[in-house]
Amino acid sequence: MFHPVLNVIGGAEGQTCLVVDDMIDTAGTLVKTVEALIEKGATKVYATATHGVLSGSGVGRMEK
């Protein structure tokens, strides 16, 4: 299984962030990205993808 290492480059504190992904399958990377931005102080995070495959627990992960 792929376990991404995420680094937030630049400041997120007090910012509204937009995450653009090419494909969301199980949403693991997307959720970790959002968590990293919130941990760095983002006040809001929006996400979009060009291909929403959403297999397995993908939808459930994003709902949380």
C-alpha positions as CSV (number, residue, x, y, z in Angstrom):
1,M,0.0,0.0,0.0
2,F,1.2,3.5,-0.9
3,H,1.7,5.8,2.1
4,P,2.3,9.3,1.0
5,V,4.6,11.7,2.9
6,L,2.9,15.1,2.9
7,N,4.7,18.4,3.3
8,V,2.9,21.7,3.4
9,I,4.9,24.2,1.5
10,G,4.2,27.8,2.4
11,G,1.8,29.2,4.9
12,A,-1.7,27.8,5.6
13,E,-2.4,29.6,8.8
14,G,-5.7,31.6,8.6
15,Q,-6.1,30.7,4.9
16,T,-8.8,29.1,2.8
17,C,-7.1,26.3,0.9
18,L,-8.0,24.5,-2.4
19,V,-6.8,21.0,-3.0
20,V,-6.9,19.9,-6.7
21,D,-6.5,16.1,-7.3
22,D,-6.4,14.2,-10.5
23,M,-8.2,11.1,-9.2
24,I,-9.9,10.3,-5.9
25,D,-10.2,6.5,-5.4
26,T,-10.2,5.6,-1.7
27,A,-9.6,9.3,-0.6
28,G,-6.7,8.3,1.7
29,T,-4.3,10.9,0.2
30,L,-7.0,13.6,0.0
31,V,-8.0,13.1,3.7
32,K,-4.3,13.2,4.8
33,T,-3.8,16.4,2.7
34,V,-6.8,18.1,4.3
35,E,-5.6,17.0,7.8
36,A,-2.1,18.4,7.1
37,L,-3.5,21.8,6.0
38,I,-5.8,22.0,9.0
39,E,-2.9,21.1,11.3
40,K,-1.0,24.0,9.8
41,G,-3.8,26.4,10.6
42,A,-6.1,26.4,7.5
43,T,-9.5,27.8,8.4
44,K,-11.3,26.1,5.4
45,V,-10.3,23.5,2.9
46,Y,-12.1,22.8,-0.3
47,A,-11.3,19.9,-2.6
48,T,-12.0,18.9,-6.2
49,A,-10.9,16.2,-8.5
50,T,-11.1,15.5,-12.3
51,H,-11.9,11.8,-11.8
52,G,-14.0,10.7,-8.8
53,V,-13.6,6.9,-8.8
54,L,-14.6,6.6,-5.1
55,S,-14.2,2.9,-4.5
56,G,-14.1,1.1,-1.2
57,S,-14.5,3.5,1.8
58,G,-13.7,6.7,-0.3
59,V,-17.0,8.4,0.2
60,G,-17.1,7.5,4.0
61,R,-13.6,9.0,4.5
62,M,-14.6,12.2,2.8
63,E,-17.8,12.5,4.9
64,K,-15.8,12.5,8.1
